Amino acid sequence: MNFEELKKYHFILASKSPRRQFLLKDLGLHFEVATKEVDESFPPDLRAEQIPLYLCEKKATAFDDELKDNTIVITADTIVWVDNQVLNKPENYEDAVRMLGLLSGKMHQVYTGVCLKSKEKLVSFFAVTNVYFKVLTAFEIDFYIRHFHPFDKAGAYGAQEWMGYIAVEKIDGSYFNVMGLPVKELYEQLLQF
């Protein structure tokens, strides 16, 4: 399939994330946004990439009854993995402080699982990016949380915001993956779908 052939499909992006919507729009795909309430719990024995893969597939199968012949639903889930533990979205101010404290002065990994689902098939894949943070001061953590309210972001930060500007020393891998959607990998998977 080539990029022109993708235009025959009706795409549904199952994400409320403005960052994912922005990235998919800039990829040149026309899509609608539709979400379903899905329980985002996962088995406790899952590790690293297994978690977002499990969750994005769970989100995609919620659309099973609505998929028409030319429809592809795109779901994604992003986690931060540090010290052999997952950091999802923080529950409150204290949880965000805890998470940013764990990331301070360390390398962590950002995993995004993406699922493409049509009536006939389901394909899921993931991308991983290593992100290196400088040592953060208590003031920097407090300032960021109070001004940017990162409660909708895995690991309690957005790379495209103030914390990303001042904390990220180096990134190995896709920057867009850290924003929540590995666009290059998604494009390649769509062409093969």
BADO-654483 format. One record per residue: x, y, z of N, C-alpha, C, O in turn; residue in one letter. Coordinates in Angstrom, 3 decimals, decimal comma, always signed. Each point is the difference from the previous one (the first is absolute). Layout:
       nc1       nc2       nc3      cac1      cac2      cac3       cc1       cc2       cc3       oc1       oc2       oc3  residu
         X         Y         Z         X         Y         Z         X         Y         Z         X         Y         Z       A
...
This chain:
       nc1       nc2       nc3      cac1      cac2      cac3       cc1       cc2       cc3       oc1       oc2       oc3  residu
    +0,847    -1,185    +0,000    -0,847    +1,185    +0,000    +0,890    +1,246    +0,000    +1,061    +0,014    +0,624       M
    -1,500    +1,018    -1,323    +0,715    +1,266    +0,056    -0,844    +1,032    +0,742    -1,143    -0,268    +0,370       N
    +1,712    +1,433    -0,162    -0,675    +1,017    +0,808    -1,340    +0,407    -0,598    -0,957    +0,227    +0,740       F
    +0,869    -0,128    -2,079    -1,258    +0,377    -0,654    -1,100    -1,018    +0,292    -1,162    +0,367    +0,177       E
    +1,530    -1,639    -0,127    -0,984    -1,055    +0,250    -0,565    +0,069    +1,418    -1,105    -0,480    +0,253       E
    +1,856    +1,073    +0,665    -0,499    +0,140    +1,370    -1,245    +0,879    +0,056    -0,801    -0,105    +0,929       L
    +0,645    +0,974    -1,930    -1,122    +0,942    +0,006    -1,347    -0,681    -0,193    -1,039    +0,612    +0,248       K
    +1,039    -1,873    -0,688    -1,276    -0,708    -0,172    -0,551    -0,513    +1,325    -1,142    -0,453    +0,070       K
    +1,952    +0,526    +0,972    -0,435    -0,487    +1,308    -0,593    +1,118    +0,848    +0,375    +1,167    -0,110       Y
    -1,302    -1,565    +0,947    -0,543    +0,893    +1,026    +0,761    -0,320    +1,286    -0,076    -1,116    +0,514       H
    +0,803    +2,096    -0,003    +0,803    -0,211    +1,206    -0,721    +0,552    +1,223    -0,600    +1,074    -0,028       F
    +0,683    -1,847    +1,091    -0,483    +0,456    +1,302    +1,196    +0,021    +0,939    +0,644    -1,026    +0,217       I
    -0,354    +2,174    +0,328    +1,020    +0,094    +1,036    -0,711    -0,080    +1,340    -0,771    +0,890    +0,360       L
    +1,033    -1,963    +0,373    -0,661    -0,203    +1,290    +0,880    +0,563    +1,107    +0,562    -0,740    +0,807       A
    -0,457    +2,058    -0,786    +0,834    +0,662    +1,001    -0,474    +1,428    +0,207    -0,290    +0,717    -0,958       S
    +0,216    -0,313    +2,214    -0,327    +1,385    +0,322    +1,235    +0,887    -0,012    -0,113    +1,221    +0,116       K
    +1,284    -1,817    -0,256    +1,256    +0,742    +0,089    +0,121    +1,038    -1,120    +0,005    -0,363    -1,176       S
    +0,093    +1,649    +1,527    +0,191    +1,010    -1,046    +1,325    -0,183    -0,731    +0,112    +0,358    -1,173       P
    +0,890    -0,911    +1,849    +1,293    -0,227    -0,647    -0,117    -1,068    -1,088    +0,535    +0,171    -1,095       R
    -1,222    -1,258    +1,387    -0,189    -1,050    -1,014    -0,823    +0,525    -1,170    +0,300    -0,301    -1,155       R
    -1,327    +1,077    +1,445    -0,837    +0,560    -1,071    +0,824    +0,925    -0,894    -0,119    -0,046    -1,224       Q
    +0,943    +0,873    +1,830    +0,865    +0,920    -0,754    +0,964    -0,775    -0,902    +0,159    +0,330    -1,175       F
    +0,481    -1,362    +1,732    +0,985    -0,766    -0,764    -0,648    -0,759    -1,155    +0,554    -0,044    -1,099       L
    -1,714    -0,549    +1,337    -0,676    -0,752    -1,061    -0,490    +0,938    -1,097    +0,065    -0,334    -1,183       L
    -0,553    +1,498    +1,574    -0,441    +0,998    -0,995    +1,180    +0,441    -0,856    -0,120    +0,109    -1,220       K
    +1,257    +0,145    +1,858    +1,179    +0,439    -0,751    +0,593    -1,106    -0,863    +0,763    +0,281    -0,924       D
    -1,101    -1,526    +1,209    +0,405    -1,107    -0,867    -0,781    +0,034    -1,307    +0,406    -0,615    -0,986       L
    -1,526    +1,333    +0,977    -0,772    +0,164    -1,226    -1,198    -0,930    -0,097    -0,593    -0,141    -1,069       G
    +0,232    -0,495    +2,181    -1,157    -0,892    -0,015    -1,248    +0,740    +0,460    +0,049    +0,809    +0,926       L
    -1,158    -1,094    -1,579    -1,286    +0,530    +0,436    -0,613    -1,042    +0,917    -0,031    -1,186    -0,330       H
    -0,453    +1,624    +1,473    -0,491    -0,944    +0,993    -1,043    +0,667    +0,874    -0,100    +1,226    +0,063       F
    -0,666    -2,056    +0,603    -0,891    +0,498    +1,038    +0,540    -0,491    +1,336    +0,696    -1,013    +0,071       E
    -1,024    +1,739    +0,971    +0,389    -0,396    +1,351    -1,219    -0,612    +0,673    -1,071    +0,606    +0,045       V
    +1,246    -1,807    +0,472    -1,067    -0,666    +0,743    +0,657    -0,819    +1,101    +0,970    -0,717    -0,243       A
    -1,495    +0,826    +1,427    +0,583    -0,753    +1,114    -1,077    -0,812    +0,696    -1,191    +0,299    -0,077       T
    +1,648    -1,320    +0,748    -0,877    -0,850    +0,813    +0,598    -0,055    +1,392    +1,216    +0,075    +0,174       K
    -2,082    -0,205    +0,804    +0,487    -0,210    +1,365    +0,498    -1,437    +0,106    -0,771    -0,950    -0,135       E
    +2,055    +0,808    +0,375    +0,617    -1,328    +0,102    +0,755    -0,071    +1,315    +0,728    +0,923    +0,363       V
    -0,905    -2,007    +0,333    +0,742    -0,246    +1,234    +1,485    -0,121    -0,353    +0,392    -0,894    -0,750       D
    +0,430    +1,796    +1,291    +1,421    +0,002    -0,351    +0,862    -0,764    +0,997    +1,204    +0,239    +0,097       E
    -1,815    -1,150    +0,636    +0,810    -0,864    +0,862    +0,651    -1,081    -0,867    -0,461    -0,291    -1,104       S
    +1,518    -0,284    +1,617    +0,722    -1,032    -0,745    +0,558    -1,015    +0,992    +0,188    +0,317    +1,174       F
    +0,077    -1,534    -1,641    +0,540    -1,022    +0,899    +1,322    +0,460    +0,622    +0,834    +0,575    -0,700       P
    -0,628    -0,814    +1,991    +1,185    +0,511    +0,692    +1,321    -0,622    -0,458    +1,068    +0,533    +0,303       P
    -1,126    -1,642    -1,022    +1,242    -0,640    -0,438    +0,516    +0,578    -1,322    +1,080    -0,382    -0,450       D
    -1,824    +1,290    -0,177    +0,470    +0,608    -1,246    +1,144    +0,966    +0,282    +0,017    +0,673    +1,031       L
    +0,927    -0,613    -1,944    +1,175    +0,852    +0,144    +0,224    +0,831    -1,269    -0,285    -0,446    -1,112       R
    +0,797    +1,647    +1,304    +0,467    +0,889    -1,079    -0,991    +0,044    -1,165    -1,156    +0,380    +0,191       A
    +1,595    -0,768    -1,410    -0,838    +0,141    -1,197    -1,275    -0,840    +0,057    -0,963    +0,298    -0,706       E
    +0,943    -1,341    +1,534    -1,198    -0,836    +0,091    -1,208    +0,810    +0,495    -1,135    -0,276    -0,388       Q
    +1,382    +1,264    +1,236    -1,100    +0,779    +0,586    -0,715    +0,848    -1,059    -1,215    -0,133    -0,154       I
    +1,934    +1,011    -0,591    -0,730    +0,796    -0,989    -0,560    -0,837    -1,150    -1,018    +0,367    -0,587       P
    +1,667    -1,483    +0,258    -0,551    -0,864    -1,045    -1,333    -0,605    +0,459    -0,972    -0,024    -0,754       L
    +0,941    -0,453    +1,974    -1,228    -0,568    +0,562    -1,117    +1,045    +0,007    -1,129    -0,284    -0,399       Y
    +1,457    +1,497    +0,857    -1,021    +1,045    +0,126    -0,486    +0,518    -1,352    -1,196    +0,249    -0,157       L
    +2,079    -0,081    -0,817    -0,458    +0,509    -1,298    -0,862    -1,042    -0,711    -0,935    +0,363    -0,713       C
    +1,234    -1,650    +0,894    -0,846    -1,034    -0,591    -1,367    -0,045    +0,694    -1,028    -0,205    -0,644       E
    +1,034    +0,399    +1,953    -1,254    +0,037    +0,757    -0,879    +1,160    -0,488    -1,211    -0,153    -0,163       K
    +1,833    +1,303    -0,065    -0,739    +1,169    -0,490    -0,550    -0,251    -1,408    -1,117    +0,414    -0,312       K
    +1,898    -1,089    -0,537    -0,423    -0,246    -1,389    -1,167    -0,973    -0,069    -0,926    +0,200    -0,787       A
    +0,959    -1,249    +1,599    -1,084    -0,991    -0,061    -1,325    +0,567    +0,509    -1,056    -0,579    -0,257       T
    +1,097    +1,691    +0,970    -1,236    +0,651    +0,438    -0,811    +0,511    -1,189    -1,187    +0,290    +0,147       A
    +1,812    -0,176    -1,327    -0,667    +0,502    -1,208    -0,484    -1,124    -0,915    -0,485    +0,275    -1,098       F
    +0,604    -1,528    +1,523    -0,332    -1,141    -0,861    -1,357    +0,106    -0,682    -0,124    -0,326    -1,180       D
    -0,887    +0,773    +1,900    -1,357    +0,027    -0,548    -0,243    +1,137    -0,981    -1,031    +0,029    -0,671       D
    +1,968    +0,905    +0,581    -0,228    +1,181    -0,834    +0,852    +0,054    -1,255    -0,130    +0,930    -0,795       E
    +0,998    -1,911    +0,607    +0,930    +0,069    -1,123    -0,679    -0,398    -1,312    -0,545    -1,095    -0,132       L
    +0,595    +2,008    -0,824    -0,528    -0,275    -1,335    +1,166    -0,473    -0,876    +1,150    -0,037    +0,438       K
    -1,471    -0,320    -1,674    +1,014    -0,604    -0,872    +1,224    +0,874    -0,241    +1,117    -0,512    -0,083       D
    -1,306    +1,800    -0,028    +1,131    +0,873    -0,339    +0,490    +0,820    +1,199    +0,608    +1,055    -0,180       N
    -0,866    -1,531    +1,393    +0,352    +0,758    +1,196    +1,211    -0,621    +0,694    +0,102    -1,218    +0,140       T
    +0,805    +2,083    +0,287    +1,138    -0,425    +0,825    -0,007    +0,867    +1,255    +0,037    +1,228    -0,079       I
    -0,085    -1,879    +1,226    +0,091    +0,721    +1,263    +1,459    -0,026    +0,458    +0,675    -1,026    -0,083       V
    -0,212    +2,161    +0,562    +1,370    +0,140    +0,503    -0,083    +0,301    +1,487    -0,611    +0,985    +0,414       I
    +1,232    -1,845    +0,384    +0,069    +0,244    +1,440    +1,455    +0,038    +0,426    +0,870    -0,554    -0,671       T
    -0,617    +1,207    +1,781    +1,375    +0,088    +0,502    -0,026    +0,110    +1,515    -0,976    +0,452    +0,598       A
    +2,068    -0,875    -0,003    +0,172    +0,163    +1,436    +1,486    +0,206    +0,268    +0,844    -0,701    -0,558       D
    -0,536    +1,664    +1,414    +1,391    +0,336    +0,309    +0,251    -0,159    +1,481    -0,808    +0,411    +0,834       T
    +1,945    -1,018    -0,517    +0,430    -0,100    +1,395    +1,447    +0,460    +0,116    +0,744    +0,035    -0,981       I
    -0,370    +0,313    +2,196    +1,389    +0,277    +0,338    +0,470    -1,155    +0,879    -0,702    -0,417    +0,921       V
    +1,888    -0,090    -1,215    +0,565    -1,156    +0,707    +1,331    +0,429    +0,614    +0,923    +0,393    -0,714       W
    -0,832    -0,472    +2,040    +1,229    +0,388    +0,687    +0,183    -0,912    +1,207    -0,971    -0,342    +0,675       V
    +2,196    -0,048    -0,406    +0,298    -0,853    +1,160    -0,919    -1,228    +0,059    -0,467    -0,397    +1,067       D
    +0,224    -0,187    -2,239    -0,798    -1,223    -0,090    -1,441    +0,186    +0,488    -0,618    -0,939    +0,502       N
    +0,093    +2,152    -0,653    -1,398    +0,252    +0,363    -0,646    +0,949    -0,997    +0,676    +0,782    -0,669       Q
    -1,993    -0,869    +0,585    -0,752    +0,815    -0,947    -0,470    +1,292    +0,680    -0,424    -0,002    +1,156       V
    +0,512    +1,094    -1,903    -0,582    +1,265    +0,430    -1,080    +0,361    -1,016    +0,297    +0,332    -1,147       L
    -1,533    -0,402    +1,579    -1,108    +0,418    -0,847    -0,277    +1,476    +0,251    +0,924    +0,757    +0,297       N
    -2,164    -0,343    -0,409    -0,364    +1,391    +0,282    -0,067    +0,190    +1,514    -0,515    -0,866    +0,707       K
    +1,027    +1,983    -0,203    -0,056    +0,232    +1,448    -1,428    +0,259    +0,481    -0,813    +0,600    -0,702       P
    +0,539    -1,061    +1,895    -1,342    +0,150    +0,563    -0,224    +1,383    +0,597    -1,131    +0,485    +0,034       E
    +2,211    +0,162    +0,442    -0,134    +1,296    +0,662    +1,375    +0,662    +0,066    +0,980    -0,523    -0,531       N
    -0,923    +1,666    +1,184    +1,248    +0,760    +0,123    +1,106    -0,853    +0,627    +1,115    -0,047    -0,520       Y
    -1,415    -0,618    +1,618    +1,020    -0,789    +0,707    +0,523    -1,125    -0,863    +1,194    -0,301    +0,022       E
    -2,078    -0,325    -0,782    +0,410    -1,093    -0,885    +0,899    +0,525    -1,118    +0,961    -0,663    -0,390       D
    -1,273    +1,854    -0,124    +0,844    +0,613    -1,040    +1,388    +0,326    +0,562    +1,006    -0,213    -0,677       A
    -0,947    +0,727    +1,906    +1,289    +0,278    +0,652    +0,801    -1,291    +0,129    +1,197    -0,026    -0,286       V
    -1,860    -1,041    +0,717    +0,661    -1,297    +0,159    +0,585    -0,477    -1,336    +1,151    -0,433    -0,064       R
    -1,950    +0,518    -0,990    +0,439    -0,474    -1,315    +1,188    +0,799    -0,522    +0,988    -0,577    -0,457       M
    -1,081    +1,892    +0,524    +1,101    +0,828    -0,505    +1,257    -0,206    +0,838    +1,114    +0,077    -0,519       L
    -1,290    -0,338    +1,811    +1,140    -0,339    +0,844    +0,663    -1,296    -0,435    +1,225    -0,115    +0,044       G
    -2,016    -0,856    -0,463    +0,556    -1,268    -0,497    +0,766    +0,191    -1,315    +0,986    -0,692    -0,252       L
    -1,442    +1,626    -0,579    +0,638    +0,233    -1,299    +1,254    +0,872    +0,108    +0,864    -0,045    -0,875       L
    -0,766    +0,824    +1,927    +1,087    +0,962    +0,175    +1,373    -0,671    -0,051    +0,281    -0,933    +0,752       S
    +0,567    +1,432    -1,659    +1,371    -0,472    -0,093    +0,175    -1,386    -0,585    +1,070    -0,593    +0,134       G
    -2,108    +0,060    -0,785    +0,065    -1,378    -0,504    -0,426    -0,085    -1,461    -0,569    +0,928    -0,574       K
    +0,876    -2,094    +0,006    -0,549    -0,361    -1,301    -1,275    -0,791    +0,252    -0,024    -0,903    +0,837       M
    -1,032    +1,242    -1,564    -1,220    -0,801    +0,042    -0,403    -0,322    -1,424    +0,524    +0,578    -0,953       H
    -1,446    -1,491    +0,817    -0,471    -0,396    -1,321    -1,467    +0,365    -0,150    -0,804    -0,172    +0,916       Q
    +0,481    +0,677    -2,092    -1,384    +0,280    -0,349    -0,416    -1,035    -1,040    +0,603    -0,115    -1,066       V
    -1,647    -0,631    +1,405    -0,554    -1,009    -0,894    -1,373    +0,454    -0,460    -0,837    +0,398    +0,810       Y
    +0,612    -0,460    -2,117    -1,339    +0,213    -0,529    -0,394    -1,233    -0,792    +0,697    -0,420    -0,924       T
    -1,826    -0,147    +1,306    -0,597    -1,076    -0,775    -1,063    +0,602    -0,899    -0,754    +0,879    +0,419       G
    +0,695    -1,353    -1,658    -0,983    +0,483    -0,969    -0,697    -1,213    -0,605    +0,633    -1,012    -0,300       V
    -1,933    +1,129    +0,130    -0,767    -1,085    -0,603    -0,790    +0,536    -1,183    -0,627    +1,056    +0,089       C
    +0,662    -1,787    -1,194    -0,811    +0,287    -1,176    -0,995    -1,142    -0,122    +0,390    -1,167    -0,015       L
    -1,678    +1,499    -0,072    -1,003    -1,061    -0,047    -1,038    +0,305    -1,061    -0,571    +1,090    -0,045       K
    +0,339    -2,075    -0,803    -1,091    +0,050    -0,969    -0,928    -1,166    +0,305    +0,204    -0,711    +0,984       S
    -1,225    +0,505    -1,819    -0,889    -1,146    +0,192    +0,771    -1,311    -0,150    -0,307    -0,991    +0,663       K
    +1,306    +0,997    -1,536    +0,698    -1,234    -0,348    +1,249    -0,279    +0,835    +0,359    -1,158    +0,214       E
    +0,296    +2,204    +0,252    +1,266    -0,277    +0,681    +0,355    +1,021    +1,059    -0,555    +1,096    +0,073       K
    +1,509    -1,513    +0,744    +0,527    +0,839    +1,073    +1,511    -0,106    -0,048    +0,562    -1,095    -0,008       L
    +0,087    +2,250    -0,025    +1,465    +0,051    +0,023    +0,402    +0,945    +1,121    -0,487    +1,128    +0,077       V
    +1,367    -1,587    +0,781    +0,495    +0,897    +1,042    +1,519    -0,008    -0,009    +0,631    -0,988    -0,375       S
    -0,063    +2,094    +0,790    +1,454    +0,164    +0,027    +0,329    +1,014    +1,084    -0,887    +0,662    +0,539       F
    +2,164    -0,548    -0,230    +0,402    +0,984    +0,999    +1,282    +0,680    -0,427    +0,741    -0,494    -0,850       F
    -0,501    +1,642    +1,463    +1,264    +0,715    -0,160    +0,518    +0,311    +1,395    -0,775    +0,195    +0,936       A
    +2,087    -0,153    -0,813    +0,613    +0,346    +1,293    +1,030    +1,097    -0,236    +0,733    -0,025    -0,989       V
    -0,688    +0,971    +1,893    +0,949    +1,110    -0,052    +0,661    +0,132    +1,367    -0,682    +0,022    +1,025       T
    +2,005    +0,064    -1,014    +0,738    +0,243    +1,241    +0,117    +1,508    +0,204    +0,455    +0,727    -0,884       N
    -0,872    -0,271    +2,064    +0,019    +1,432    +0,314    +0,863    +0,204    +1,240    -0,179    -0,676    +1,013       V
    +1,111    +1,609    -1,105    +0,936    +0,280    +1,090    -0,355    +1,337    +0,637    -0,020    +1,031    -0,672       Y
    -0,259    -1,054    +1,972    -0,345    +1,214    +0,744    +1,180    +0,495    +0,818    +0,772    -0,797    +0,532       F
    -0,634    +2,106    -0,432    +0,939    +0,595    +0,940    -0,561    -0,167    +1,420    -1,150    -0,405    +0,175       K
    +1,950    +0,713    +0,810    -0,489    +0,005    +1,384    -0,911    +1,208    +0,166    +0,390    +1,129    -0,298       V
    -1,606    -1,373    +0,775    -0,988    +1,069    +0,168    +0,002    +0,530    +1,426    +0,174    -0,762    +0,951       L
    -0,366    +2,054    -0,806    -0,134    +0,575    +1,339    -1,466    -0,090    +0,436    -0,897    -0,165    -0,827       T
    +0,674    +0,275    +2,118    -1,370    +0,005    +0,527    -0,783    +1,180    -0,572    -1,192    -0,122    -0,283       A
    +1,865    +1,269    +0,113    -0,664    +1,163    -0,579    -0,468    -0,294    -1,428    -1,134    +0,323    -0,354       F
    +1,997    -0,934    -0,472    -0,355    -0,289    -1,391    -1,197    -0,943    -0,077    -0,903    +0,199    -0,813       E
    +0,900    -1,216    +1,653    -1,112    -0,949    +0,017    -1,290    +0,705    +0,401    -1,027    -0,162    -0,659       I
    +1,075    +0,938    +1,731    -1,180    +0,714    +0,479    -0,499    +0,998    -1,044    -1,197    +0,056    -0,285       D
    +2,106    +0,728    -0,282    -0,367    +1,000    -1,010    -0,710    -0,662    -1,176    -1,046    +0,470    -0,446       F
    +1,617    -1,558    -0,049    -0,583    -0,671    -1,160    -1,406    -0,524    +0,301    -0,928    +0,225    -0,778       Y
    +0,776    -0,907    +1,881    -1,306    -0,582    +0,318    -1,049    +1,093    +0,203    -1,125    -0,124    -0,486       I
    +1,483    +1,191    +1,199    -0,972    +1,065    +0,278    -0,386    +0,796    -1,250    -1,133    +0,468    -0,114       R
    +2,070    -0,315    -0,817    -0,276    +0,805    -1,189    -0,507    -0,807    -1,190    -0,711    +0,536    -0,850       H
    +1,068    -1,817    +0,778    -0,328    -0,778    -1,201    -0,962    -1,159    +0,256    -0,480    -0,616    -0,951       F
    +0,196    +0,314    +2,190    -1,013    -1,010    +0,365    +0,109    -1,270    -0,852    -0,912    -0,300    -0,770       H
    +2,012    -0,448    +0,898    +0,239    -1,143    -0,900    -0,729    -1,281    +0,413    +0,584    -1,083    -0,028       P
    -1,837    +1,203    +0,404    -0,734    -1,151    +0,533    -0,573    -0,905    -1,080    -0,543    -1,065    +0,295       F
    +0,667    +1,497    -1,557    -0,459    -0,848    -1,103    +1,172    -0,615    -0,758    -0,162    -0,490    -1,117       D
    +1,347    +0,520    +1,735    +1,209    -0,458    -0,693    +0,698    -1,111    +0,777    +0,202    +0,094    +1,210       K
    +0,157    -1,141    -1,934    +0,760    -1,090    +0,615    +1,311    +0,547    +0,542    +0,687    +0,772    -0,669       A
    -0,348    -1,177    +1,881    +1,242    +0,460    +0,607    -0,054    +1,426    +0,509    +1,006    +0,515    +0,488       G
    -2,150    +0,135    -0,590    -0,229    +1,353    +0,522    +0,790    +1,088    -0,729    +0,336    +1,028    +0,589       A
    -0,040    -1,256    -1,871    +0,641    +1,097    -0,755    -0,306    -0,140    -1,486    -0,304    -1,083    -0,500       Y
    +0,396    +2,212    -0,180    -0,088    +0,039    -1,451    +1,321    +0,522    -0,548    +0,478    +1,058    +0,410       G
    +0,105    -1,805    -1,335    +1,292    +0,406    -0,581    -0,114    +1,308    -0,767    +0,990    +0,709    -0,180       A
    -2,206    -0,388    -0,274    -0,223    +1,211    -0,791    -0,313    +1,205    +0,869    -0,330    +1,065    -0,520       Q
    +0,429    -1,216    +1,848    -0,277    +1,082    +0,940    +1,265    +0,403    +0,759    +1,095    -0,488    -0,282       E
    -1,268    +1,373    +1,234    +1,104    +0,562    +0,779    +0,918    -1,074    +0,572    +1,221    +0,138    -0,068       W
    -1,791    -1,214    +0,634    +0,843    -1,049    +0,582    +0,897    -0,623    -1,056    +1,172    -0,273    +0,258       M
    -1,718    +0,049    -1,445    +0,823    -0,526    -1,089    +1,110    +0,951    -0,386    +1,114    -0,423    -0,307       G
    -1,420    +1,709    +0,323    +1,002    +1,012    -0,367    +1,185    +0,003    +0,964    +1,152    +0,101    -0,420       Y
    -1,448    -0,211    +1,719    +1,067    +0,201    +0,984    +0,595    -1,303    +0,545    +1,085    +0,020    +0,581       I
    -1,775    -1,147    -0,759    +0,455    -1,233    +0,650    +0,641    -1,006    -0,939    +0,906    -0,728    +0,405       A
    -1,357    +0,671    -1,648    +0,473    -1,046    -0,908    +1,399    +0,340    -0,507    +0,209    +0,986    -0,707       V
    +0,734    -1,833    +1,092    +1,387    +0,188    -0,454    +0,250    -0,684    -1,341    +0,772    +0,486    -0,827       E
    -1,435    -1,616    +0,628    +0,236    -0,767    -1,223    -1,175    -0,937    -0,226    -0,630    -0,472    +0,947       K
    +0,345    +0,210    -2,218    -1,029    -0,980    -0,370    +0,603    -0,958    -1,016    +0,595    +0,427    -0,990       I
    -0,750    -1,711    +1,236    +0,375    -1,024    -0,978    -1,280    -0,641    -0,494    -0,657    -0,737    +0,735       D
    +0,298    +1,018    -1,994    -1,237    -0,539    -0,552    -0,914    +1,120    -0,451    +0,428    +1,146    -0,144       G
    -1,685    -1,482    -0,077    -0,974    +0,928    -0,553    -0,471    +1,027    +1,022    -0,508    -0,362    +1,062       S
    +0,674    +1,633    -1,381    -0,530    +1,073    +0,838    -1,526    -0,051    +0,008    -0,630    +0,219    +1,034       Y
    +0,039    -0,513    -2,204    -1,459    -0,022    -0,085    -0,588    -1,136    +0,828    -1,130    +0,103    +0,477       F
    +1,880    -1,174    -0,302    -0,422    -1,066    +0,897    -0,156    +0,531    +1,422    -0,941    -0,364    +0,705       N
    +1,866    +1,224    -0,288    -0,070    +0,589    +1,340    -1,238    +0,898    +0,104    -0,569    +0,135    +1,084       V
    +0,148    +0,472    -2,184    -1,222    +0,807    -0,020    -1,258    -0,868    +0,007    -1,097    +0,496    +0,258       M
    +1,258    -1,795    -0,543    -1,150    -0,897    +0,087    -0,398    -0,720    -1,270    -0,950    -0,783    +0,010       G
    +1,672    +1,035    -1,131    -0,334    -0,699    -1,237    +1,254    -0,118    -0,874    +0,482    +1,004    -0,525       L
    +0,049    -2,224    +0,365    +1,180    -0,184    -0,854    -0,413    +0,097    -1,477    -0,330    -1,010    -0,621       P
    +0,351    +2,200    +0,075    -0,611    +0,298    -1,289    +0,659    -0,773    -1,143    -0,703    -0,540    -0,854       V
    +2,016    +0,475    +0,820    +0,682    -0,714    -1,084    -0,393    -1,469    -0,004    -0,310    -0,558    -1,053       K
    +0,322    -0,066    +2,211    -0,358    -1,410    +0,103    -1,469    -0,211    -0,375    -0,342    -0,983    -0,658       E
    -0,525    +1,911    +1,082    -1,421    -0,092    -0,360    -0,176    +0,084    -1,513    -0,749    -0,788    -0,577       L
    +1,419    +1,716    -0,063    -0,079    +0,167    -1,448    +0,419    -1,283    -0,700    -0,683    -0,457    -0,916       Y
    +1,800    -0,128    +1,337    +0,492    -1,237    -0,621    -0,993    -1,148    +0,184    -0,230    -0,778    -0,925       E
    -0,355    +0,675    +2,113    -0,962    -1,068    +0,266    -1,284    +0,192    -0,821    -0,584    -0,972    -0,478       Q
    +0,155    +2,213    +0,319    -1,184    +0,265    -0,812    +0,215    -0,413    -1,457    -0,898    -0,559    -0,630       L
    +2,090    +0,836    +0,098    +0,287    -0,365    -1,381    -0,008    -1,513    -0,189    -0,302    -0,489    -1,088       L
    +0,634    -0,253    +2,146    +0,015    -1,464    -0,082    -1,346    -0,621    +0,345    -0,234    -1,174    -0,288       Q
    -0,640    +1,945    +0,895    -1,279    -0,535    +0,489    -0,864    -0,470    -1,146    -1,112    -0,480    +0,221       F
